[in-house]
Amino acid sequence: MADRDVEKSYSDKETIKKLERLVDCMKTGKRYQIQVAGKRIYVPVHAVFSIEHEIEGNSEELEFQFRWENN
């Protein structure tokens, strides 16, 4: 699979919908599906969730991420 690093911004309303679907999937043990920049992503149930905080100069970033290995 080719390397890919894409960032997509969403409105508050869109973010809430996506997070509500994510929480529902986590509660029911289902994989999470999301489309980012034209590519459908399937986050498996066994994905590991982490939160990353970065500071560079006057800029801060808080990143919520899932990580998993493809077999």
N, CA, C and O atoms as a Tinker XYZ file with bonds, in Angstrom:
   284  protein
     1  N      0.841000   -1.181000    0.000000    73     2
     2  CA     0.000000    0.000000    0.000000    64     1     3
     3  C      0.887000    1.246000    0.000000    63     2     4     5
     4  O      1.889000    1.290000    0.714000    81     3
     5  N      0.536000    2.232000   -0.775000    73     3     6
     6  CA     1.312000    3.469000   -0.863000    64     5     7
     7  C      1.137000    4.307000    0.403000    63     6     8     9
     8  O      0.093000    4.252000    1.054000    81     7
     9  N      2.163000    5.080000    0.746000    73     7    10
    10  CA     2.076000    5.987000    1.883000    64     9    11
    11  C      1.032000    7.057000    1.587000    63    10    12    13
    12  O      0.825000    7.449000    0.439000    81    11
    13  N      0.381000    7.520000    2.652000    73    11    14
    14  CA    -0.658000    8.541000    2.502000    64    13    15
    15  C     -0.715000    9.343000    3.784000    63    14    16    17
    16  O     -0.721000    8.764000    4.871000    81    15
    17  N     -0.757000   10.653000    3.685000    73    15    18
    18  CA    -0.913000   11.517000    4.850000    64    17    19
    19  C     -1.858000   12.648000    4.456000    63    18    20    21
    20  O     -1.450000   13.615000    3.813000    81    19
    21  N     -3.127000   12.515000    4.847000    73    19    22
    22  CA    -4.164000   13.450000    4.450000    64    21    23
    23  C     -4.822000   14.013000    5.706000    63    22    24    25
    24  O     -5.056000   13.290000    6.674000    81    23
    25  N     -5.111000   15.285000    5.680000    73    23    26
    26  CA    -5.820000   15.920000    6.790000    64    25    27
    27  C     -7.085000   16.552000    6.250000    63    26    28    29
    28  O     -7.056000   17.215000    5.213000    81    27
    29  N     -8.200000   16.354000    6.944000    73    27    30
    30  CA    -9.498000   16.890000    6.517000    64    29    31
    31  C    -10.126000   17.617000    7.686000    63    30    32    33
    32  O    -10.180000   17.079000    8.792000    81    31
    33  N    -10.600000   18.826000    7.460000    73    31    34
    34  CA   -11.280000   19.608000    8.493000    64    33    35
    35  C    -12.783000   19.467000    8.327000    63    34    36    37
    36  O    -13.285000   19.348000    7.209000    81    35
    37  N    -13.501000   19.482000    9.448000    73    35    38
    38  CA   -14.949000   19.342000    9.444000    64    37    39
    39  C    -15.584000   20.440000   10.286000    63    38    40    41
    40  O    -14.955000   20.975000   11.200000    81    39
    41  N    -16.832000   20.774000    9.975000    73    39    42
    42  CA   -17.595000   21.717000   10.792000    64    41    43
    43  C    -17.924000   21.041000   12.128000    63    42    44    45
    44  O    -17.794000   19.825000   12.265000    81    43
    45  N    -18.347000   21.835000   13.102000    73    43    46
    46  CA   -18.735000   21.267000   14.395000    64    45    47
    47  C    -19.836000   20.230000   14.230000    63    46    48    49
    48  O    -19.775000   19.159000   14.835000    81    47
    49  N    -20.843000   20.537000   13.417000    73    47    50
    50  CA   -21.967000   19.615000   13.208000    64    49    51
    51  C    -21.485000   18.287000   12.597000    63    50    52    53
    52  O    -21.899000   17.215000   13.039000    81    51
    53  N    -20.619000   18.361000   11.589000    73    51    54
    54  CA   -20.080000   17.146000   10.953000    64    53    55
    55  C    -19.229000   16.354000   11.950000    63    54    56    57
    56  O    -19.305000   15.126000   11.995000    81    55
    57  N    -18.430000   17.049000   12.737000    73    55    58
    58  CA   -17.574000   16.392000   13.726000    64    57    59
    59  C    -18.412000   15.639000   14.749000    63    58    60    61
    60  O    -18.104000   14.496000   15.088000    81    59
    61  N    -19.457000   16.265000   15.235000    73    59    62
    62  CA   -20.331000   15.617000   16.213000    64    61    63
    63  C    -20.942000   14.351000   15.636000    63    62    64    65
    64  O    -20.964000   13.320000   16.308000    81    63
    65  N    -21.443000   14.406000   14.392000    73    63    66
    66  CA   -22.016000   13.216000   13.758000    64    65    67
    67  C    -20.996000   12.089000   13.653000    63    66    68    69
    68  O    -21.305000   10.936000   13.954000    81    67
    69  N    -19.772000   12.427000   13.223000    73    67    70
    70  CA   -18.733000   11.415000   13.059000    64    69    71
    71  C    -18.336000   10.818000   14.406000    63    70    72    73
    72  O    -18.151000    9.606000   14.520000    81    71
    73  N    -18.206000   11.665000   15.423000    73    71    74
    74  CA   -17.838000   11.168000   16.753000    64    73    75
    75  C    -18.953000   10.326000   17.372000    63    74    76    77
    76  O    -18.673000    9.342000   18.057000    81    75
    77  N    -20.204000   10.698000   17.141000    73    75    78
    78  CA   -21.316000    9.892000   17.651000    64    77    79
    79  C    -21.323000    8.502000   17.007000    63    78    80    81
    80  O    -21.551000    7.500000   17.685000    81    79
    81  N    -21.074000    8.450000   15.704000    73    79    82
    82  CA   -20.985000    7.140000   15.021000    64    81    83
    83  C    -19.821000    6.334000   15.561000    63    82    84    85
    84  O    -19.938000    5.126000   15.768000    81    83
    85  N    -18.684000    7.006000   15.791000    73    83    86
    86  CA   -17.505000    6.330000   16.340000    64    85    87
    87  C    -17.810000    5.739000   17.710000    63    86    88    89
    88  O    -17.489000    4.579000   17.966000    81    87
    89  N    -18.423000    6.517000   18.588000    73    87    90
    90  CA   -18.768000    6.032000   19.926000    64    89    91
    91  C    -19.724000    4.849000   19.833000    63    90    92    93
    92  O    -19.553000    3.864000   20.551000    81    91
    93  N    -20.726000    4.928000   18.962000    73    91    94
    94  CA   -21.657000    3.807000   18.789000    64    93    95
    95  C    -20.924000    2.540000   18.363000    63    94    96    97
    96  O    -21.205000    1.457000   18.876000    81    95
    97  N    -19.987000    2.669000   17.431000    73    95    98
    98  CA   -19.215000    1.509000   16.975000    64    97    99
    99  C    -18.381000    0.932000   18.115000    63    98   100   101
   100  O    -18.312000   -0.285000   18.284000    81    99
   101  N    -17.757000    1.796000   18.888000    73    99   102
   102  CA   -16.927000    1.329000   20.007000    64   101   103
   103  C    -17.779000    0.628000   21.062000    63   102   104   105
   104  O    -17.366000   -0.393000   21.612000    81   103
   105  N    -18.952000    1.163000   21.347000    73   103   106
   106  CA   -19.832000    0.564000   22.349000    64   105   107
   107  C    -20.354000   -0.795000   21.921000    63   106   108   109
   108  O    -20.542000   -1.680000   22.755000    81   107
   109  N    -20.590000   -0.966000   20.621000    73   107   110
   110  CA   -21.178000   -2.211000   20.118000    64   109   111
   111  C    -20.140000   -3.182000   19.561000    63   110   112   113
   112  O    -20.491000   -4.280000   19.128000    81   111
   113  N    -18.863000   -2.790000   19.568000    73   111   114
   114  CA   -17.808000   -3.685000   19.086000    64   113   115
   115  C    -17.778000   -3.848000   17.584000    63   114   116   117
   116  O    -17.372000   -4.897000   17.084000    81   115
   117  N    -18.198000   -2.832000   16.855000    73   115   118
   118  CA   -18.182000   -2.874000   15.391000    64   117   119
   119  C    -17.047000   -2.021000   14.853000    63   118   120   121
   120  O    -16.619000   -1.066000   15.500000    81   119
   121  N    -16.561000   -2.369000   13.666000    73   119   122
   122  CA   -15.531000   -1.535000   13.044000    64   121   123
   123  C    -16.153000   -0.208000   12.621000    63   122   124   125
   124  O    -17.345000   -0.124000   12.326000    81   123
   125  N    -15.321000    0.813000   12.601000    73   123   126
   126  CA   -15.764000    2.165000   12.257000    64   125   127
   127  C    -15.398000    2.436000   10.806000    63   126   128   129
   128  O    -14.286000    2.137000   10.371000    81   127
   129  N    -16.349000    3.011000   10.053000    73   127   130
   130  CA   -16.112000    3.362000    8.661000    64   129   131
   131  C    -16.187000    4.868000    8.507000    63   130   132   133
   132  O    -17.088000    5.513000    9.042000    81   131
   133  N    -15.235000    5.426000    7.771000    73   131   134
   134  CA   -15.233000    6.850000    7.489000    64   133   135
   135  C    -14.577000    7.063000    6.133000    63   134   136   137
   136  O    -13.673000    6.320000    5.749000    81   135
   137  N    -15.030000    8.072000    5.414000    73   135   138
   138  CA   -14.397000    8.413000    4.139000    64   137   139
   139  C    -13.609000    9.702000    4.333000    63   138   140   141
   140  O    -14.147000   10.701000    4.813000    81   139
   141  N    -12.336000    9.675000    3.960000    73   139   142
   142  CA   -11.450000   10.829000    4.089000    64   141   143
   143  C    -10.805000   11.085000    2.732000    63   142   144   145
   144  O    -10.101000   10.230000    2.196000    81   143
   145  N    -11.051000   12.262000    2.191000    73   143   146
   146  CA   -10.470000   12.673000    0.909000    64   145   147
   147  C    -10.666000   11.596000   -0.161000    63   146   148   149
   148  O     -9.728000   11.238000   -0.873000    81   147
   149  N    -11.895000   11.088000   -0.265000    73   147   150
   150  CA   -12.240000   10.138000   -1.320000    64   149   151
   151  C    -11.868000    8.691000   -1.064000    63   150   152   153
   152  O    -12.117000    7.842000   -1.920000    81   151
   153  N    -11.286000    8.380000    0.077000    73   151   154
   154  CA   -10.907000    6.997000    0.382000    64   153   155
   155  C    -11.698000    6.506000    1.590000    63   154   156   157
   156  O    -11.717000    7.155000    2.636000    81   155
   157  N    -12.349000    5.355000    1.435000    73   155   158
   158  CA   -13.088000    4.754000    2.538000    64   157   159
   159  C    -12.103000    4.035000    3.451000    63   158   160   161
   160  O    -11.288000    3.227000    3.003000    81   159
   161  N    -12.197000    4.350000    4.751000    73   159   162
   162  CA   -11.313000    3.767000    5.764000    64   161   163
   163  C    -12.150000    2.888000    6.683000    63   162   164   165
   164  O    -13.232000    3.284000    7.116000    81   163
   165  N    -11.648000    1.704000    6.976000    73   163   166
   166  CA   -12.295000    0.791000    7.904000    64   165   167
   167  C    -11.371000    0.625000    9.102000    63   166   168   169
   168  O    -10.308000    0.012000    8.994000    81   167
   169  N    -11.778000    1.172000   10.242000    73   167   170
   170  CA   -10.972000    1.084000   11.458000    64   169   171
   171  C    -11.409000   -0.177000   12.196000    63   170   172   173
   172  O    -12.554000   -0.260000   12.639000    81   171
   173  N    -10.513000   -1.168000   12.339000    73   171   174
   174  CA   -10.901000   -2.422000   12.975000    64   173   175
   175  C    -11.128000   -2.259000   14.482000    63   174   176   177
   176  O    -10.625000   -1.324000   15.106000    81   175
   177  N    -11.884000   -3.178000   15.038000    73   175   178
   178  CA   -12.217000   -3.153000   16.457000    64   177   179
   179  C    -10.951000   -3.199000   17.315000    63   178   180   181
   180  O    -10.919000   -2.608000   18.394000    81   179
   181  N     -9.910000   -3.891000   16.851000    73   179   182
   182  CA    -8.689000   -4.054000   17.656000    64   181   183
   183  C     -7.720000   -2.863000   17.549000    63   182   184   185
   184  O     -6.630000   -2.901000   18.120000    81   183
   185  N     -8.115000   -1.810000   16.821000    73   183   186
   186  CA    -7.246000   -0.634000   16.689000    64   185   187
   187  C     -6.987000   -0.021000   18.069000    63   186   188   189
   188  O     -7.856000   -0.043000   18.940000    81   187
   189  N     -5.777000    0.526000   18.256000    73   187   190
   190  CA    -5.388000    1.137000   19.521000    64   189   191
   191  C     -5.597000    2.643000   19.422000    63   190   192   193
   192  O     -5.139000    3.282000   18.474000    81   191
   193  N     -6.289000    3.201000   20.405000    73   191   194
   194  CA    -6.590000    4.628000   20.449000    64   193   195
   195  C     -5.555000    5.354000   21.302000    63   194   196   197
   196  O     -5.179000    4.876000   22.372000    81   195
   197  N     -5.095000    6.516000   20.822000    73   195   198
   198  CA    -4.184000    7.349000   21.617000    64   197   199
   199  C     -4.485000    8.823000   21.364000    63   198   200   201
   200  O     -5.127000    9.190000   20.380000    81   199
   201  N     -4.007000    9.641000   22.272000    73   199   202
   202  CA    -4.142000   11.094000   22.150000    64   201   203
   203  C     -2.743000   11.675000   22.178000    63   202   204   205
   204  O     -1.944000   11.347000   23.054000    81   203
   205  N     -2.448000   12.535000   21.220000    73   203   206
   206  CA    -1.124000   13.140000   21.099000    64   205   207
   207  C     -1.258000   14.656000   21.211000    63   206   208   209
   208  O     -2.152000   15.254000   20.613000    81   207
   209  N     -0.366000   15.269000   21.978000    73   207   210
   210  CA    -0.349000   16.730000   22.130000    64   209   211
   211  C      1.017000   17.217000   21.680000    63   210   212   213
   212  O      2.043000   16.733000   22.158000    81   211
   213  N      1.032000   18.171000   20.766000    73   211   214
   214  CA     2.287000   18.729000   20.245000    64   213   215
   215  C      2.286000   20.239000   20.416000    63   214   216   217
   216  O      1.254000   20.896000   20.276000    81   215
   217  N      3.464000   20.776000   20.721000    73   215   218
   218  CA     3.659000   22.225000   20.760000    64   217   219
   219  C      4.866000   22.547000   19.897000    63   218   220   221
   220  O      5.947000   21.990000   20.088000    81   219
   221  N      4.670000   23.451000   18.948000    73   219   222
   222  CA     5.751000   23.950000   18.097000    64   221   223
   223  C      5.634000   25.458000   18.051000    63   222   224   225
   224  O      4.741000   25.985000   17.389000    81   223
   225  N      6.513000   26.161000   18.737000    73   223   226
   226  CA     6.440000   27.621000   18.788000    64   225   227
   227  C      5.144000   28.058000   19.434000    63   226   228   229
   228  O      4.849000   27.671000   20.565000    81   227
   229  N      4.366000   28.865000   18.725000    73   227   230
   230  CA     3.083000   29.348000   19.243000    64   229   231
   231  C      1.906000   28.463000   18.850000    63   230   232   233
   232  O      0.758000   28.788000   19.151000    81   231
   233  N      2.182000   27.361000   18.190000    73   231   234
   234  CA     1.131000   26.482000   17.683000    64   233   235
   235  C      1.023000   25.222000   18.540000    63   234   236   237
   236  O      2.031000   24.624000   18.918000    81   235
   237  N     -0.220000   24.827000   18.839000    73   235   238
   238  CA    -0.466000   23.573000   19.557000    64   237   239
   239  C     -1.381000   22.690000   18.728000    63   238   240   241
   240  O     -2.199000   23.168000   17.942000    81   239
   241  N     -1.220000   21.390000   18.923000    73   239   242
   242  CA    -2.050000   20.422000   18.203000    64   241   243
   243  C     -2.447000   19.317000   19.165000    63   242   244   245
   244  O     -1.614000   18.808000   19.915000    81   243
   245  N     -3.710000   18.951000   19.143000    73   243   246
   246  CA    -4.211000   17.809000   19.904000    64   245   247
   247  C     -4.772000   16.835000   18.885000    63   246   248   249
   248  O     -5.708000   17.160000   18.155000    81   247
   249  N     -4.212000   15.667000   18.839000    73   247   250
   250  CA    -4.568000   14.695000   17.806000    64   249   251
   251  C     -5.130000   13.434000   18.452000    63   250   252   253
   252  O     -4.494000   12.828000   19.314000    81   251
   253  N     -6.327000   13.048000   18.026000    73   251   254
   254  CA    -6.936000   11.795000   18.446000    64   253   255
   255  C     -6.678000   10.806000   17.314000    63   254   256   257
   256  O     -7.035000   11.068000   16.166000    81   255
   257  N     -6.064000    9.679000   17.633000    73   255   258
   258  CA    -5.740000    8.762000   16.538000    64   257   259
   259  C     -5.945000    7.302000   16.912000    63   258   260   261
   260  O     -5.859000    6.908000   18.075000    81   259
   261  N     -6.218000    6.521000   15.881000    73   259   262
   262  CA    -6.292000    5.065000   15.992000    64   261   263
   263  C     -5.148000    4.502000   15.173000    63   262   264   265
   264  O     -4.838000    5.012000   14.096000    81   263
   265  N     -4.515000    3.445000   15.682000    73   263   266
   266  CA    -3.417000    2.805000   14.963000    64   265   267
   267  C     -3.654000    1.297000   14.932000    63   266   268   269
   268  O     -4.071000    0.699000   15.924000    81   267
   269  N     -3.379000    0.695000   13.772000    73   267   270
   270  CA    -3.514000   -0.746000   13.619000    64   269   271
   271  C     -2.604000   -1.218000   12.506000    63   270   272   273
   272  O     -2.177000   -0.431000   11.661000    81   271
   273  N     -2.314000   -2.485000   12.511000    73   271   274
   274  CA    -1.500000   -3.121000   11.468000    64   273   275
   275  C     -2.420000   -3.825000   10.490000    63   274   276   277
   276  O     -3.372000   -4.496000   10.888000    81   275
   277  N     -2.127000   -3.664000    9.193000    73   275   278
   278  CA    -2.853000   -4.408000    8.166000    64   277   279
   279  C     -2.141000   -5.729000    7.932000    63   278   280   281
   280  O     -0.920000   -5.782000    7.787000    81   279
   281  N     -2.914000   -6.766000    7.899000    73   279   282
   282  CA    -2.337000   -8.118000    7.662000    64   281   283
   283  C     -2.390000   -8.471000    6.205000    63   282   284
   284  O     -1.956000   -9.556000    5.816000    81   283
